């Protein structure tokens, strides 16, 4: 299992049908409930919220720091 994103990457992601931008804080290589799926904890500084257990398929793309 290889992760597409790394700690410190700035990403665009969807959570509860909303789009957010944040920085990956933790990479989880599977959890007890979903052992075959990579999940991320992403800090969204604009609303000071840590989104936990964001599935890799919910990350839209990596964001270039120069354009954000």
N, C-alpha and C positions, 0 to 999 in steps of 0.2 A: 504494500500500500504506500503510494508516494503522494505527498501533498503538493498541490499547485501553488500554494501561498505560504509565506513564512512570517514569523513574528516580526513586527515592525512594518509590514507592508500596509500601504494605504489602499483601501478597497471600497468599491461601491457594492452594496448588498441589499437584498430585500428581506424584510422582516414584517410579518403580518400585513402583507400587501402594500407596504410602504417602502420607499427607496431611501437609504441612508448612506453616508460616507463615514468611514472610521478606520482605525488602526488596529491590526490584529495584535492581540495581547497574549493569547494562548492558542496553541495548536493541540487538539485532542485527537490521537490516532485511534478512534473508536471508543465508545463508552459501553457500559454494561447493557444498556437498552439497545444500542445500535453499534455493535462491535465492528461492522464492516464499513462504516461511514466515517470519514474525517469530518470533524467539527471544529469550529473556531469560536473563541470569545473575542468580540470586537468592541473597542472603546470608541464611542461616538462623542467627540468633544463638543459638538454644537448643542447637544442636549444633556451632556454630562451623564451618559448612560452606558453601562457595559451590557452588551447583548451576548448572552451565553448560548452555547450549543447551536450556533449558526452552521447549517450543513454547507459543505463545499459547493453543492449545486445551487445554493441561494446566493453565492457571491457572483456578481455580474462580471466584474473585471477589476484588475489592478489599476489604480489611479496614479498618473504621473504627478508627482509633487509640484512640478513647475506650473501645472495648469489648474491647481485646486486652491 
